[in-house]
Amino acid sequence: MPGPKGVGLTKWFDQKWVNIGAPKKKGKYQPCGTSGKGGSGYAKCVPAAKAARMSAKQKKSAVRRKRAHKMMCLTASCPVSATSPFQKLLHR
């Protein structure tokens, strides 16, 4: 049974998500998601409202942690539960 509007997944899907790891000029951000071209780097996506509230130091820290975690998961030291289905196959 669906809940009231603005709660749970409905709210999550309705939010505008931006990539704070790829800022544009004048304080704006690229939308989150892939463009179909081979991606480079790792996107750190947050709701636009949260990105507006974050300081530059908080954004930099969040992007750094995301990229460090992704690089760690490319090695065998990453827990299997934190990896993609493809990585799970590699760890068998």
N, C-alpha and C positions, 0 to 999 in steps of 0.2 A: 504494500500500500504506500503510495507516494506521500511524502511529508509536505509541509508548507513550503512555498517558494522562498528561495534564499537560504535554504538549510541543506547541509550535506553536499552530495554530488551535484545537485542542480546548481547551487551557488558556485561550486568549483568549475563547472563547465561554462558558466555564464561570464566568468571573470576574463579580463583581457590579460594574457600572459606575455611577458617580455623577457628577452635575454639580457641580463645585466652584465654578461661577459662581453657583449659587443655593443657598446654605447655609440650613438650617433651624435651629431653636433647639437648644441643647444639643449642638452640634458634629456634627449629622447633616446629610446631604445628600439632595437629591431624586434619585430614580433617573434615569439617563440615558435619553433618548428623548423622543418627542413624545406629547402627551396627545390629539392630534387637534384641539385648539383652535389657532387661529392663534398661532404662536410669536412671542415677542418676545425680542429679544436673541439671543445666540449661546451655545450650550451648550459648555462645556469639560469633556469627559468623561474621566475617568481611572478605573482600577480602585480600588475602595474601600480596598484595602490600601495602595496608593500614596498616596491622599488622606490616610490616617491618618498617614503618615510625613512628609508635607509640612508645612513651617512656614506660618504665615499669610502671611508675606512671599512665599514661593515660590508659593502659590496665587494671590495677588493678581497677581504678575508673569505667571504662566501665562495667567490670564484676560485680562489687559491685552494680551498679545501675540496671543492668539487673536482678540480683537475688533479689534485694529488691522489684522491680516492680512485679516480678512473685509471691513473697510471699504476697504482698499486694493484688493481684488479687484473691488469694484464700479466701479472706474475702469478706464481702459484701461491703466494702468501695471502691472497684475498679469500675470505670465506665464500663458499659456493653459493650460499643463500643471497649474497649481495651482488651476484654477477648476473649477466644476461643468460638466456637459455643457451646461446652459442658458447659462452664461457663455461657453462655447466658441463657441456659435452667435452670440452677440452680437459676438464679436471677429473674425468672418469678414469 
